[in-house]
Amino acid sequence: MVPSPGATVQDDPVALAEIELCGELIIAASTADEERLSFARIDEVLEVDR
């Protein structure tokens, strides 16, 4: 699927949501004490219930 000319990320709610989630993960990783985020911490940041 090719985006239409002049389309921006604001026109794509899925892309915008993915960018926001990536941003949340980056913030969590940059403030973490451990070297890597645990799966549990990633789920917490992304608000995933397992």
Secondary structure, DSSP 8 states (H G I E B T S, - for coil): ----TT--GGG-HHHHHHHHHHHHHHHHHHH-SSSS--HHHHHHHTT---
